[in-house]
Amino acid sequence: VQSLFPDQFNQLMQDLRQIAVAVDREI
């Protein structure tokens, strides 16, 4: 997966982490 589109994969992981942090703060 990373070899096909590493940029998109890395950006997706960063977005997921930001969402997780936002949810943790809300809770």
DSSP file (Angstrom, degrees, kcal/mol; ACC not computed):
  #  RESIDUE AA STRUCTURE BP1 BP2  ACC     N-H-->O    O-->H-N    N-H-->O    O-->H-N    TCO  KAPPA ALPHA  PHI   PSI    X-CA   Y-CA   Z-CA
    1    1 A V    >>        0   0    0      0, 0.0     4,-2.1     0, 0.0     3,-0.6   0.000 360.0 360.0 360.0 -49.6    0.0    0.0    0.0
    2    2 A Q  T 34  +     0   0    0      1,-0.2     7,-0.1     2,-0.2     5,-0.1   0.852 360.0  55.5 -62.1 -33.4    2.7    2.5    1.0
    3    3 A S  T 34 S+     0   0    0      2,-0.2    -1,-0.2     1,-0.2     0, 0.0   0.793 108.1  49.5 -71.0 -26.2    4.7    1.7   -2.2
    4    4 A L  T <4 S-     0   0    0     -3,-0.6    -2,-0.2     1,-0.2    -1,-0.2   0.950 138.2  -6.8 -78.5 -50.6    1.6    2.6   -4.3
    5    5 A F     X  +     0   0    0     -4,-2.1     4,-2.1     1,-0.1    -1,-0.2  -0.556  67.0 165.7-148.0  78.4    0.8    5.9   -2.8
    6    6 A P  H  > S+     0   0    0      0, 0.0     4,-2.9     0, 0.0     5,-0.2   0.860  78.2  56.0 -63.6 -37.3    2.9    6.7    0.3
    7    7 A D  H  > S+     0   0    0      1,-0.2     4,-2.5     2,-0.2     5,-0.2   0.950 110.5  43.0 -62.5 -49.1    1.9   10.4    0.4
    8    8 A Q  H  > S+     0   0    0      1,-0.2     4,-2.4     2,-0.2    -1,-0.2   0.900 115.3  50.5 -64.2 -39.6   -1.8    9.7    0.5
    9    9 A F  H  X S+     0   0    0     -4,-2.1     4,-2.3     2,-0.2    -2,-0.2   0.926 111.7  46.7 -64.8 -44.9   -1.3    6.9    3.1
   10   10 A N  H  X S+     0   0    0     -4,-2.9     4,-2.2     1,-0.2    -2,-0.2   0.916 112.9  49.5 -64.1 -42.4    0.8    9.1    5.3
   11   11 A Q  H  X S+     0   0    0     -4,-2.5     4,-2.4    -5,-0.2    -1,-0.2   0.899 110.1  51.8 -63.4 -39.2   -1.7   12.0    5.1
   12   12 A L  H  X S+     0   0    0     -4,-2.4     4,-2.5     1,-0.2    -1,-0.2   0.919 109.2  49.3 -63.4 -43.3   -4.6    9.6    5.9
   13   13 A M  H  X S+     0   0    0     -4,-2.3     4,-2.2     1,-0.2    -1,-0.2   0.903 110.5  50.7 -63.4 -40.2   -2.8    8.3    9.0
   14   14 A Q  H  X S+     0   0    0     -4,-2.2     4,-2.4     2,-0.2    -1,-0.2   0.912 110.2  49.8 -63.5 -41.6   -2.1   11.9   10.1
   15   15 A D  H  X S+     0   0    0     -4,-2.4     4,-2.4     1,-0.2    -2,-0.2   0.920 110.2  50.4 -62.8 -42.9   -5.8   12.8    9.6
   16   16 A L  H  X S+     0   0    0     -4,-2.5     4,-2.5     1,-0.2    -1,-0.2   0.897 110.6  49.5 -63.2 -39.4   -6.9    9.7   11.6
   17   17 A R  H  X S+     0   0    0     -4,-2.2     4,-2.5     2,-0.2    -1,-0.2   0.915 110.2  50.3 -66.3 -41.7   -4.5   10.7   14.5
   18   18 A Q  H  X S+     0   0    0     -4,-2.4     4,-2.3     1,-0.2    -2,-0.2   0.911 111.9  48.2 -62.1 -41.5   -5.8   14.3   14.5
   19   19 A I  H  X S+     0   0    0     -4,-2.4     4,-2.6     2,-0.2    -2,-0.2   0.915 110.8  51.1 -64.7 -42.4   -9.4   13.0   14.7
   20   20 A A  H  X S+     0   0    0     -4,-2.5     4,-2.4     1,-0.2    -2,-0.2   0.911 110.8  48.3 -62.0 -42.3   -8.5   10.6   17.5
   21   21 A V  H  X S+     0   0    0     -4,-2.5     4,-2.2     2,-0.2    -1,-0.2   0.909 111.3  50.5 -64.5 -41.6   -6.9   13.4   19.5
   22   22 A A  H  X S+     0   0    0     -4,-2.3     4,-2.3     1,-0.2    -2,-0.2   0.910 111.5  47.9 -62.9 -42.2   -9.9   15.6   18.9
   23   23 A V  H  X S+     0   0    0     -4,-2.6     4,-2.6     1,-0.2    -2,-0.2   0.913 110.1  52.1 -65.6 -41.8  -12.2   12.8   20.1
   24   24 A D  H  < S+     0   0    0     -4,-2.4    -1,-0.2     1,-0.2    -2,-0.2   0.901 110.9  48.0 -61.6 -40.0  -10.0   12.2   23.2
   25   25 A R  H  < S+     0   0    0     -4,-2.2    -1,-0.2     1,-0.2    -2,-0.2   0.907 111.5  49.9 -67.9 -40.2  -10.2   15.9   24.1
   26   26 A E  H  <        0   0    0     -4,-2.3    -2,-0.2     1,-0.3    -1,-0.2   0.909 360.0 360.0 -64.7 -40.9  -14.0   16.0   23.6
   27   27 A I     <        0   0    0     -4,-2.6    -1,-0.3    -5,-0.2    -2,-0.2   0.504 360.0 360.0 -75.9 360.0  -14.4   12.9   25.8
